Amino acid sequence: MKDILIIGAGPVGLYAWSCAGMLGLTGYIIEGNDNPGGQPWELYPEKLLYDMPGFSEIKTKTFIENLISQTEKSSKQITYFGKTNILTVNEANDGFAVTLTNNEVISVKTILITSGNGVFTPIRLEHLDATQEYDNLWYAVKKLTTLTNKKVIVLGGGDSAVDWANHLVEDKITNNVTIIHRRELYRAKESNVQKLQQNKITELKPYHVKNVQVQNKQIKSLTLEHENSKEILELAADYFIVQYGAKVAPTMLNQFSLETTPMRKIIIQPSGQTNHPHIFAAGNNAYYEGKYYNMVTGFGEAINALFNITKIIHGNKYHPGYLSDIKK
């Protein structure tokens, strides 16, 4: 029986993976999406992060790649399974027998849930074949240089849409940016909304997409309709960035009898422990009163949970030492 199963390989899960290895824990980590990295990797790999300790700024993709690189030292102790979820969990022999969707059956003493917001897929642009990919339609910006001096339309009204519209202009990628939102008010930080005017970004709101013109796997133009006046606009562009958010698939929480908030966040103790003594949680899926949600908070929760998991594995008097003291 191995020591731990880590559920979710987003940023917090990746950090937990490397720390678990450094602490000498054995086990597994599973990820439901195609690749490790979670929502930041899938939806905004090119965005800059400004709140990581030790970096005035760092590209999301670079930061995730650094986290993945750290896990390589733990690969012998912790086995990774990608595109894998949980089918069943049964308690057995002071631990858990877990059946995975890849047909593996594993036995572990503890579980650490770092699944964030779960397995997700971007909400797609309406009026299109959902099975078809389009060359100039992006749900995640993965190569900014492709947009240099191009006419770009951003669709959406949340933080991500507003941030990208501003980012394209402020980083001198292109000055030809239009943002389309179906409501009068954005769902983004007011300071960033004000930047739209400062950056001379064309704002079309409240408009919704009435139709999409396609030719040879390319979006040629959008037909827009004003929500109130019903005015019709035809708008062409080189690239279209859709930032409607994501659909989150049902998580594995129904496999566990855990106490949660009405928003399905797992309630944890200061130790990271849930109401089950051998199940812990960290990151965006975990809740305690007064919590501030960001990656750094999740990293702290992960190492704290792992410290307390080592006590379960080795006894309450055991202290694994500090990570900085452990030989790499």
C-alpha positions as CSV (number, residue, x, y, z in Angstrom):
1,M,0.0,0.0,0.0
2,K,1.4,3.4,-1.0
3,D,1.3,6.5,1.1
4,I,-0.8,9.0,-0.8
5,L,-3.1,9.7,-3.8
6,I,-3.0,13.3,-5.0
7,I,-6.1,14.2,-7.0
8,G,-5.5,17.0,-9.5
9,A,-2.3,18.2,-11.2
10,G,-3.0,21.9,-11.5
11,P,-0.4,24.3,-9.9
12,V,-1.2,23.3,-6.3
13,G,-1.2,19.6,-7.2
14,L,2.1,19.9,-9.1
15,Y,3.7,21.6,-6.0
16,A,2.2,18.9,-3.8
17,W,3.7,16.3,-6.1
18,S,7.2,17.6,-5.8
19,C,7.0,18.2,-2.0
20,A,5.5,14.8,-1.4
21,G,8.5,13.3,-3.2
22,M,11.0,15.4,-1.2
23,L,9.2,14.3,2.0
24,G,9.8,10.6,1.0
25,L,6.1,9.8,0.4
26,T,5.2,7.2,-2.2
27,G,2.0,7.1,-4.2
28,Y,0.2,8.5,-7.2
29,I,-1.1,11.7,-8.7
30,I,-4.0,11.8,-11.2
31,E,-5.2,14.6,-13.5
32,G,-8.6,14.6,-15.4
33,N,-7.6,17.1,-18.1
34,D,-5.3,16.2,-21.0
35,N,-2.2,17.9,-19.6
36,P,-1.0,18.9,-16.1
37,G,-1.2,22.6,-15.3
38,G,-4.9,23.0,-14.6
39,Q,-6.9,26.0,-15.6
40,P,-3.9,28.5,-15.9
41,W,-2.2,26.2,-18.4
42,E,-5.4,25.5,-20.5
43,L,-6.9,29.0,-20.5
44,Y,-4.2,31.7,-20.1
45,P,-0.6,30.2,-20.6
46,E,0.6,33.5,-22.1
47,K,-0.6,35.8,-19.4
48,L,1.8,37.3,-16.9
49,L,1.6,36.5,-13.2
50,Y,2.4,39.4,-10.8
51,D,1.8,37.8,-7.4
52,M,4.4,35.0,-7.3
53,P,7.0,35.4,-4.6
54,G,10.4,36.1,-6.0
55,F,9.2,37.2,-9.4
56,S,8.2,40.8,-10.3
57,E,6.4,39.0,-13.2
58,I,6.5,35.6,-14.8
59,K,4.6,34.2,-17.7
60,T,2.0,31.6,-16.6
61,K,3.4,29.0,-19.1
62,T,6.9,29.4,-17.7
63,F,5.8,29.2,-14.1
64,I,3.8,25.9,-14.8
65,E,6.8,24.5,-16.7
66,N,9.0,25.2,-13.7
67,L,6.5,23.4,-11.4
68,I,6.5,20.4,-13.8
69,S,10.3,20.4,-13.9
70,Q,10.4,20.3,-10.1
71,T,8.3,17.1,-10.1
72,E,10.9,15.2,-12.1
73,K,12.8,14.5,-8.9
74,S,9.8,12.9,-7.5
75,S,8.8,10.7,-10.5
76,K,10.2,7.5,-8.9
77,Q,8.1,7.9,-5.8
78,I,5.0,9.4,-7.2
79,T,3.4,7.9,-10.4
80,Y,1.5,10.3,-12.7
81,F,-1.7,9.3,-14.5
82,G,-3.0,11.8,-17.0
83,K,-6.6,12.1,-18.4
84,T,-7.7,9.9,-15.5
85,N,-10.5,10.2,-12.9
86,I,-11.8,8.1,-10.1
87,L,-14.5,5.5,-10.6
88,T,-14.9,4.2,-7.0
89,V,-13.3,4.7,-3.6
90,N,-13.6,2.1,-0.9
91,E,-12.1,2.1,2.6
92,A,-9.9,-1.0,3.3
93,N,-7.1,-2.0,5.6
94,D,-6.6,1.5,7.2
95,G,-6.6,3.1,3.8
96,F,-8.4,3.2,0.5
97,A,-8.9,1.0,-2.5
98,V,-9.3,3.3,-5.5
99,T,-10.5,2.2,-9.0
100,L,-9.4,4.7,-11.7
101,T,-10.8,5.3,-15.2
102,N,-7.6,3.9,-16.7
103,N,-8.5,0.5,-15.2
104,E,-5.8,0.8,-12.5
105,V,-6.8,-0.3,-9.0
106,I,-4.5,1.4,-6.4
107,S,-4.2,1.2,-2.6
108,V,-3.2,4.2,-0.6
109,K,-3.2,5.3,3.1
110,T,-4.2,8.9,2.5
111,I,-5.7,11.2,-0.1
112,L,-5.0,14.8,-0.9
113,I,-7.5,16.6,-3.1
114,T,-6.0,19.4,-5.1
115,S,-8.5,19.3,-8.0
116,G,-9.2,23.1,-8.0
117,N,-12.4,23.8,-10.0
118,G,-12.5,20.3,-11.5
119,V,-12.2,19.1,-15.1
120,F,-13.3,21.8,-17.4
121,T,-13.8,22.7,-21.1
122,P,-14.1,26.2,-22.5
123,I,-17.6,27.5,-23.2
124,R,-17.6,27.7,-27.0
125,L,-18.7,30.4,-29.4
126,E,-22.3,29.9,-30.3
127,H,-23.7,29.0,-33.8
128,L,-20.7,26.7,-34.6
129,D,-20.1,23.0,-35.1
130,A,-18.7,22.0,-31.6
131,T,-16.7,19.2,-33.2
132,Q,-14.9,21.5,-35.6
133,E,-11.7,23.4,-34.9
134,Y,-11.2,26.8,-36.5
135,D,-7.7,28.1,-37.3
136,N,-8.3,31.7,-36.2
137,L,-10.7,31.0,-33.2
138,W,-8.9,30.8,-29.9
139,Y,-10.2,29.8,-26.4
140,A,-6.7,30.2,-25.0
141,V,-4.0,32.5,-26.1
142,K,-0.9,30.3,-26.6
143,K,1.3,32.3,-29.0
144,L,1.0,36.0,-28.7
145,T,3.3,36.8,-31.6
146,T,0.8,35.3,-34.0
147,L,-1.5,38.3,-33.2
148,T,1.2,41.0,-34.0
149,N,-0.5,43.9,-35.9
150,K,-3.6,41.8,-36.5
151,K,-7.2,42.8,-36.1
152,V,-8.4,41.0,-33.0
153,I,-11.9,40.5,-31.5
154,V,-12.2,39.5,-27.9
155,L,-15.6,38.1,-26.8
156,G,-16.6,38.1,-23.1
157,G,-17.1,40.5,-20.2
158,G,-15.1,38.9,-17.3
159,D,-11.6,39.6,-16.0
160,S,-10.0,37.3,-18.5
161,A,-11.6,39.0,-21.6
162,V,-10.9,42.5,-20.3
163,D,-7.3,41.6,-19.3
164,W,-6.6,40.2,-22.8
165,A,-8.0,43.2,-24.6
166,N,-5.8,45.5,-22.5
167,H,-2.8,43.2,-22.7
168,L,-2.7,43.1,-26.5
169,V,-2.5,46.9,-26.6
170,E,-0.3,47.6,-23.6
171,D,2.3,45.0,-24.8
172,K,2.3,46.5,-28.3
173,I,1.0,43.3,-29.9
174,T,-1.7,45.1,-31.8
175,N,-3.7,48.4,-31.6
176,N,-6.7,47.0,-33.5
177,V,-8.7,45.4,-30.7
178,T,-12.5,45.2,-30.2
179,I,-14.2,43.7,-27.2
180,I,-17.8,42.4,-27.5
181,H,-20.0,41.8,-24.4
182,R,-23.7,41.0,-24.3
183,R,-24.3,43.0,-21.2
184,E,-23.9,46.7,-20.4
185,L,-21.7,46.1,-17.4
186,Y,-18.6,44.1,-17.3
187,R,-17.8,41.4,-14.7
188,A,-14.3,42.5,-14.3
189,K,-12.2,44.7,-12.0
190,E,-13.2,48.3,-12.4
191,S,-9.6,49.5,-12.7
192,N,-9.1,47.2,-15.7
193,V,-12.4,48.2,-17.2
194,Q,-11.3,51.9,-17.1
195,K,-8.1,50.9,-19.0
196,L,-10.2,49.9,-22.0
197,Q,-10.9,53.5,-22.8
198,Q,-7.3,54.6,-22.0
199,N,-6.0,51.9,-24.4
200,K,-8.5,53.1,-27.1
201,I,-10.1,49.6,-27.4
202,T,-13.4,49.5,-29.3
203,E,-16.2,48.4,-27.0
204,L,-19.4,46.9,-28.4
205,K,-22.0,46.3,-25.7
206,P,-24.6,45.1,-25.2
207,Y,-24.3,43.0,-28.3
208,H,-24.7,39.2,-28.7
209,V,-23.5,37.0,-31.6
210,K,-26.5,36.3,-33.9
211,N,-24.5,34.4,-36.6
212,V,-21.0,33.4,-37.6
213,Q,-19.7,33.3,-41.1
214,V,-17.2,30.5,-41.8
215,Q,-15.0,29.7,-44.8
216,N,-12.4,26.9,-45.0
217,K,-12.0,26.4,-41.3
218,Q,-11.7,30.2,-40.8
219,I,-14.1,32.5,-39.0
220,K,-14.6,35.4,-41.5
221,S,-17.0,37.6,-39.6
222,L,-19.6,37.8,-36.9
223,T,-23.2,39.1,-37.2
224,L,-24.0,41.0,-34.0
225,E,-27.4,42.1,-32.7
226,H,-27.9,44.9,-30.1
227,E,-29.7,43.6,-27.0
228,N,-32.1,46.6,-26.9
229,S,-32.3,48.3,-30.2
230,K,-31.9,45.1,-32.3
231,E,-29.4,47.0,-34.5
232,I,-27.4,44.6,-36.7
233,L,-23.6,44.8,-37.2
234,E,-21.3,42.8,-39.4
235,L,-17.8,42.6,-38.0
236,A,-14.7,40.9,-39.6
237,A,-11.3,40.3,-38.0
238,D,-8.1,38.3,-38.4
239,Y,-8.4,36.4,-35.0
240,F,-11.2,35.8,-32.5
241,I,-10.5,35.2,-28.8
242,V,-13.5,33.7,-26.9
243,Q,-13.3,34.2,-23.1
244,Y,-16.8,33.0,-22.0
245,G,-15.4,31.0,-19.1
246,A,-15.5,27.2,-18.8
247,K,-17.9,24.4,-18.1
248,V,-16.8,22.3,-15.1
249,A,-17.6,18.6,-15.2
250,P,-18.9,17.0,-12.1
251,T,-16.1,16.3,-9.7
252,M,-15.4,13.1,-7.7
253,L,-16.7,14.6,-4.5
254,N,-19.8,12.3,-4.6
255,Q,-17.3,9.5,-4.0
256,F,-16.5,10.9,-0.6
257,S,-18.6,11.7,2.4
258,L,-17.0,15.1,3.0
259,E,-18.4,18.3,4.6
260,T,-18.7,21.0,2.0
261,T,-20.1,24.5,1.7
262,P,-23.2,25.3,-0.3
263,M,-20.7,26.1,-3.2
264,R,-19.2,22.6,-2.9
265,K,-16.0,23.8,-1.4
266,I,-14.4,21.2,1.0
267,I,-14.3,22.4,4.6
268,I,-10.8,21.8,6.0
269,Q,-9.2,22.2,9.4
270,P,-5.9,24.1,10.0
271,S,-4.1,20.9,9.3
272,G,-5.7,20.6,5.9
273,Q,-7.7,17.6,7.2
274,T,-11.3,17.2,6.1
275,N,-14.0,15.5,8.3
276,H,-12.3,12.2,7.3
277,P,-9.1,11.8,9.2
278,H,-7.2,10.4,6.2
279,I,-8.5,12.8,3.5
280,F,-7.0,16.3,3.1
281,A,-7.6,19.1,0.7
282,A,-5.7,22.2,-0.6
283,G,-6.2,24.9,-3.2
284,N,-9.3,26.3,-4.8
285,N,-11.5,23.3,-3.8
286,A,-10.7,23.9,-0.1
287,Y,-12.5,26.3,2.3
288,Y,-12.0,27.7,5.8
289,E,-13.2,31.0,7.3
290,G,-11.3,34.0,6.1
291,K,-9.5,32.3,3.3
292,Y,-8.1,34.3,0.3
293,Y,-8.1,32.3,-2.9
294,N,-4.9,32.4,-5.0
295,M,-2.1,30.0,-6.0
296,V,0.2,31.0,-3.1
297,T,-2.4,30.3,-0.5
298,G,-2.9,26.9,-2.1
299,F,0.8,26.1,-2.1
300,G,0.9,26.8,1.7
301,E,-2.1,24.6,2.3
302,A,-0.5,21.8,0.2
303,I,2.8,21.6,2.2
304,N,0.9,22.0,5.5
305,A,-1.4,19.0,4.5
306,L,1.6,16.9,3.5
307,F,3.4,17.6,6.8
308,N,0.3,16.3,8.7
309,I,0.0,13.3,6.3
310,T,3.6,12.3,7.2
311,K,2.4,12.1,10.8
312,I,-0.3,9.6,9.8
313,I,2.3,7.6,7.9
314,H,5.1,7.6,10.5
315,G,3.3,8.5,13.8
316,N,2.4,11.8,15.5
317,K,5.9,12.3,16.9
318,Y,7.5,12.2,13.5
319,H,8.9,15.4,12.0
320,P,10.1,15.2,8.4
321,G,12.4,18.1,8.7
322,Y,12.3,21.2,6.5
323,L,12.3,21.0,2.7
324,S,15.4,23.2,2.5
325,D,17.3,20.7,4.6
326,I,16.4,17.7,2.4
327,K,19.1,16.6,0.0
328,K,18.0,17.1,-3.6
